[in-house]
Amino acid sequence: MTDQQLTVGQAGEDAVLAAVREVIDPFNAQRPGLALGPGDDAAALTLGSGQAVITTDTMSEGQDFRRQWWLDPESLGAAEFEPAEEWPQDVGTKAAAQNLSDINAMGAVPTALVVSLTLPPQTTVAWVANFYRGVLRACEAPGAGRCVVAGGDFGAGEAISVTITALGEPAAGGQLLRRDRAEPGDVLAVCGQLGRAAAGLALLERPGEASVSSDELRHWQDHAAIIRECLQAQQQPQPPLNAGPAALAAGASAGLDLSDGLLRDAGRLAAASRVQIRCDDAALAAEAQPLKPVAGILGLGPAAGSEWVLSGGEDYSLLATFPADAPLPDGFRALGTVEPVPADGQPGVLVAAEPSGTGWDSLRQIL
Amino acid sequence: MTDQQLTVGQAGEDAVLAAVREVIDPFNAQRPGLALGPGDDAAALTLGSGQAVITTDTMSEGQDFRRQWWLDPESLGAAEFEPAEEWPQDVGTKAAAQNLSDINAMGAVPTALVVSLTLPPQTTVAWVANFYRGVLRACEAPGAGRCVVAGGDFGAGEAISVTITALGEPAAGGQLLRRDRAEPGDVLAVCGQLGRAAAGLALLERPGEASVSSDELRHWQDHAAIIRECLQAQQQPQPPLNAGPAALAAGASAGLDLSDGLLRDAGRLAAASRVQIRCDDAALAAEAQPLKPVAGILGLGPAAGSEWVLSGGEDYSLLATFPADAPLPDGFRALGTVEPVPADGQPGVLVAAEPSGTGWDSLRQIL
């Protein structure tokens, strides 16, 4: 049981959720409407004759995004990088995408978003309109073609804060991609990028001058493709929204989306399923390889790429486990295997070399 | 069209919503999932074979609530007023109640809440658990017996912020209590209190010493019942959650909930329905009468009671219009009549004496 006098910063997100479940689980058990309660990427509700999945997520300025990134795109060649007017759109796209990703991670199809915006009164109307354009952009991605934006609420506050709630429709028959159903012998696979969003954040927040020297600029432009990929991953994430339904259709046993880093999220899947997950080190090294030039630009050693792949958050890729004889759907790459927990062991993730970080805990990390 | 370079504080909530609708309405028009778009208390979605109504609302610390009110209950006799340990529960109850009220205002029955909490890391786990106890308390009210609490998300921020999204099930046949269907000849009626929440806020924020003199204490205790009613209205609102479905069943033509004050919200109903609403001054005076002792305690004149009734926000009562020959359901009191807009007039609300305020605009009022 979580010590009630701990602060949430000391306890961490998983322990706070456990304390909340002690309060709400007995209440929900008396009512028939909750088909799958808290603890997965989204909850499932019994609605009329069918089911809906529902998830909600808040992004706060300063904590989850900045209105202006320190990186000045002008100094890097306007044609290559994103102009500043598009930043409010990015906030909308990212807030929507991370909720759409949670619906995808249940194997469901998104049907609606509602938006609650907290705004400092000096925010312009143009900012708000552009923010909503970004929300719509996320809903134009493949897999989100049925999703409407049902509007929402405005409130005032000192910093911009965005909460989006997403609803989705489960696959026919109400089948859900849960995180607690992986079996020994399964293959662990991912659809979508690994480590790109964390590398993008490192680029956006790199110390130094806002403008870069001509030498540096040449180096940036030599690696423009991977740099742009990383910046887009951080600023305009595009979760693979067809991957969840495709994984379910291919017989996936379990899955979740990568919001807090591969090691941390794979660890959650392992804990929920009571298994061990052994990562394939060669596969992870191949994922990290393209990030080496980014580490070089930032003056970091080659281990930085592996660290981003293993512990970087906000990739919104889909991690899933499949029976060994199931062909992986398009876009999935094998990353490892699921094993039983040894008699003297615990559920968890096994990698060749432990990195220094273990992911992103949204409550603990700002202490 | 709203000037895009205005700040949201200058433009106000209704103009910001109009600017957002210019962006999202054309998008939603291409997709079949939105049965009723933004602009009412909740949106209606087509989900599988049925419909759901959905609404979302954020409460921010400092703006919508305080973790500790200036009023010290200890100084007023602990037996009479609420002890401080219950404040986190109140935040949960109020955040849930205002969303449940929006579902009620559509004539629908609430089925699920999801919660997103932004927390400073020094918040205790106990605060979070008590907050959730308050959410559950709101779901134990009559009319909310089917509502589950599907959990949600935690994030970090500098101040506590709470976003709740509520889902509801429309009445059989998908009928909704919209705000744009009032007809000349209808009776305007309310179910639930008027002005109590605003009077409670005035009590909680009254200037002066935290402790009161023995003379003052006697005066407070003489009027303990109405004081407690006002404090509860502000801190633990109890919207009449059966009133929306009851109004629909009784043939109500239109309705909304009173979150921003009677004049402002009745004005929204009048504008949406393109009618004028003439208030019955004697009925309003009767609503204000019990608030006179509260005005007296605060050193305000008798007009303060009328002002709270006309312009006080956060009552979460249900305002509805009924055909003149429909008997009002239990708990509804007639407040006025609906009239056509004269040839030289505009939609709006007619009262005998214009008060100084016209309600609470959550974007404009903090300037």
Chai-1 contact restraints between the chains, C-beta under 6 A:
chainA,res_idxA,chainB,res_idxB,connection_type,confidence,min_distance_angstrom,max_distance_angstrom,comment,restraint_id
A,T2,B,V125,contact,1.0,0.0,6.0,A-B,restraint_1
A,Q4,B,V125,contact,1.0,0.0,6.0,A-B,restraint_2
A,Q4,B,A126,contact,1.0,0.0,6.0,A-B,restraint_3
A,Q5,B,T124,contact,1.0,0.0,6.0,A-B,restraint_4
A,L6,B,V125,contact,1.0,0.0,6.0,A-B,restraint_5
A,T7,B,Q122,contact,1.0,0.0,6.0,A-B,restraint_6
A,T7,B,T124,contact,1.0,0.0,6.0,A-B,restraint_7
A,V8,B,L119,contact,1.0,0.0,6.0,A-B,restraint_8
A,V8,B,T123,contact,1.0,0.0,6.0,A-B,restraint_9
A,G9,B,P121,contact,1.0,0.0,6.0,A-B,restraint_10
A,A11,B,V125,contact,1.0,0.0,6.0,A-B,restraint_11
A,E13,B,F154,contact,1.0,0.0,6.0,A-B,restraint_12
A,V16,B,V128,contact,1.0,0.0,6.0,A-B,restraint_13
A,V16,B,F154,contact,1.0,0.0,6.0,A-B,restraint_14
A,A19,B,V125,contact,1.0,0.0,6.0,A-B,restraint_15
A,A19,B,A129,contact,1.0,0.0,6.0,A-B,restraint_16
A,V20,B,Y132,contact,1.0,0.0,6.0,A-B,restraint_17
A,V23,B,A129,contact,1.0,0.0,6.0,A-B,restraint_18
A,V23,B,Y132,contact,1.0,0.0,6.0,A-B,restraint_19
A,V23,B,R133,contact,1.0,0.0,6.0,A-B,restraint_20
A,I24,B,Y132,contact,1.0,0.0,6.0,A-B,restraint_21
A,I24,B,V149,contact,1.0,0.0,6.0,A-B,restraint_22
A,F27,B,L136,contact,1.0,0.0,6.0,A-B,restraint_23
A,N28,B,V148,contact,1.0,0.0,6.0,A-B,restraint_24
A,R31,B,V148,contact,1.0,0.0,6.0,A-B,restraint_25
A,G33,B,T111,contact,1.0,0.0,6.0,A-B,restraint_26
A,G33,B,V148,contact,1.0,0.0,6.0,A-B,restraint_27
A,L34,B,V148,contact,1.0,0.0,6.0,A-B,restraint_28
A,P38,B,G151,contact,1.0,0.0,6.0,A-B,restraint_29
A,A43,B,A150,contact,1.0,0.0,6.0,A-B,restraint_30
A,A43,B,G151,contact,1.0,0.0,6.0,A-B,restraint_31
A,L45,B,A112,contact,1.0,0.0,6.0,A-B,restraint_32
A,L47,B,A52,contact,1.0,0.0,6.0,A-B,restraint_33
A,G48,B,G50,contact,1.0,0.0,6.0,A-B,restraint_34
A,S49,B,S49,contact,1.0,0.0,6.0,A-B,restraint_35
A,G50,B,G48,contact,1.0,0.0,6.0,A-B,restraint_36
A,A52,B,L47,contact,1.0,0.0,6.0,A-B,restraint_37
A,I54,B,V114,contact,1.0,0.0,6.0,A-B,restraint_38
A,I54,B,A150,contact,1.0,0.0,6.0,A-B,restraint_39
A,T56,B,V114,contact,1.0,0.0,6.0,A-B,restraint_40
A,T56,B,S116,contact,1.0,0.0,6.0,A-B,restraint_41
A,T56,B,G152,contact,1.0,0.0,6.0,A-B,restraint_42
A,T56,B,D153,contact,1.0,0.0,6.0,A-B,restraint_43
A,T56,B,T165,contact,1.0,0.0,6.0,A-B,restraint_44
A,D57,B,D153,contact,1.0,0.0,6.0,A-B,restraint_45
A,T58,B,S116,contact,1.0,0.0,6.0,A-B,restraint_46
A,T58,B,T118,contact,1.0,0.0,6.0,A-B,restraint_47
A,T58,B,G155,contact,1.0,0.0,6.0,A-B,restraint_48
A,S60,B,T118,contact,1.0,0.0,6.0,A-B,restraint_49
A,S60,B,G157,contact,1.0,0.0,6.0,A-B,restraint_50
A,Q63,B,A156,contact,1.0,0.0,6.0,A-B,restraint_51
A,Q63,B,G157,contact,1.0,0.0,6.0,A-B,restraint_52
A,T111,B,G33,contact,1.0,0.0,6.0,A-B,restraint_53
A,A112,B,L45,contact,1.0,0.0,6.0,A-B,restraint_54
A,V114,B,I54,contact,1.0,0.0,6.0,A-B,restraint_55
A,V114,B,T56,contact,1.0,0.0,6.0,A-B,restraint_56
A,V114,B,T165,contact,1.0,0.0,6.0,A-B,restraint_57
A,S116,B,T56,contact,1.0,0.0,6.0,A-B,restraint_58
A,S116,B,T58,contact,1.0,0.0,6.0,A-B,restraint_59
A,S116,B,T163,contact,1.0,0.0,6.0,A-B,restraint_60
A,T118,B,T58,contact,1.0,0.0,6.0,A-B,restraint_61
A,T118,B,S60,contact,1.0,0.0,6.0,A-B,restraint_62
A,L119,B,V8,contact,1.0,0.0,6.0,A-B,restraint_63
A,P121,B,G9,contact,1.0,0.0,6.0,A-B,restraint_64
A,P121,B,L367,contact,1.0,0.0,6.0,A-B,restraint_65
A,Q122,B,T7,contact,1.0,0.0,6.0,A-B,restraint_66
A,T123,B,V8,contact,1.0,0.0,6.0,A-B,restraint_67
A,T124,B,Q5,contact,1.0,0.0,6.0,A-B,restraint_68
A,T124,B,T7,contact,1.0,0.0,6.0,A-B,restraint_69
A,V125,B,T2,contact,1.0,0.0,6.0,A-B,restraint_70
A,V125,B,Q4,contact,1.0,0.0,6.0,A-B,restraint_71
A,V125,B,L6,contact,1.0,0.0,6.0,A-B,restraint_72
A,V125,B,A11,contact,1.0,0.0,6.0,A-B,restraint_73
A,V125,B,A19,contact,1.0,0.0,6.0,A-B,restraint_74
A,A126,B,Q4,contact,1.0,0.0,6.0,A-B,restraint_75
A,V128,B,V16,contact,1.0,0.0,6.0,A-B,restraint_76
A,A129,B,A19,contact,1.0,0.0,6.0,A-B,restraint_77
A,A129,B,V23,contact,1.0,0.0,6.0,A-B,restraint_78
A,Y132,B,V20,contact,1.0,0.0,6.0,A-B,restraint_79
A,Y132,B,V23,contact,1.0,0.0,6.0,A-B,restraint_80
A,Y132,B,I24,contact,1.0,0.0,6.0,A-B,restraint_81
A,R133,B,V23,contact,1.0,0.0,6.0,A-B,restraint_82
A,L136,B,F27,contact,1.0,0.0,6.0,A-B,restraint_83
A,V148,B,N28,contact,1.0,0.0,6.0,A-B,restraint_84
A,V148,B,R31,contact,1.0,0.0,6.0,A-B,restraint_85
A,V148,B,G33,contact,1.0,0.0,6.0,A-B,restraint_86
A,V148,B,L34,contact,1.0,0.0,6.0,A-B,restraint_87
A,V149,B,I24,contact,1.0,0.0,6.0,A-B,restraint_88
A,A150,B,A43,contact,1.0,0.0,6.0,A-B,restraint_89
A,A150,B,I54,contact,1.0,0.0,6.0,A-B,restraint_90
A,G151,B,P38,contact,1.0,0.0,6.0,A-B,restraint_91
A,G151,B,A43,contact,1.0,0.0,6.0,A-B,restraint_92
A,G152,B,T56,contact,1.0,0.0,6.0,A-B,restraint_93
A,D153,B,T56,contact,1.0,0.0,6.0,A-B,restraint_94
A,D153,B,D57,contact,1.0,0.0,6.0,A-B,restraint_95
A,F154,B,E13,contact,1.0,0.0,6.0,A-B,restraint_96
A,F154,B,V16,contact,1.0,0.0,6.0,A-B,restraint_97
A,F154,B,L363,contact,1.0,0.0,6.0,A-B,restraint_98
A,G155,B,T58,contact,1.0,0.0,6.0,A-B,restraint_99
A,G155,B,S60,contact,1.0,0.0,6.0,A-B,restraint_100
A,G155,B,S362,contact,1.0,0.0,6.0,A-B,restraint_101
A,A156,B,Q63,contact,1.0,0.0,6.0,A-B,restraint_102
A,A156,B,S362,contact,1.0,0.0,6.0,A-B,restraint_103
A,A156,B,L363,contact,1.0,0.0,6.0,A-B,restraint_104
A,A156,B,I366,contact,1.0,0.0,6.0,A-B,restraint_105
A,G157,B,S60,contact,1.0,0.0,6.0,A-B,restraint_106
A,G157,B,Q63,contact,1.0,0.0,6.0,A-B,restraint_107
A,S161,B,S161,contact,1.0,0.0,6.0,A-B,restraint_108
A,T163,B,S116,contact,1.0,0.0,6.0,A-B,restraint_109
A,T163,B,T163,contact,1.0,0.0,6.0,A-B,restraint_110
A,T165,B,T56,contact,1.0,0.0,6.0,A-B,restraint_111
A,T165,B,V114,contact,1.0,0.0,6.0,A-B,restraint_112
A,T165,B,T165,contact,1.0,0.0,6.0,A-B,restraint_113
A,S362,B,G155,contact,1.0,0.0,6.0,A-B,restraint_114
A,S362,B,A156,contact,1.0,0.0,6.0,A-B,restraint_115
A,L363,B,F154,contact,1.0,0.0,6.0,A-B,restraint_116
A,L363,B,A156,contact,1.0,0.0,6.0,A-B,restraint_117
A,I366,B,A156,contact,1.0,0.0,6.0,A-B,restraint_118
A,L367,B,P121,contact,1.0,0.0,6.0,A-B,restraint_119
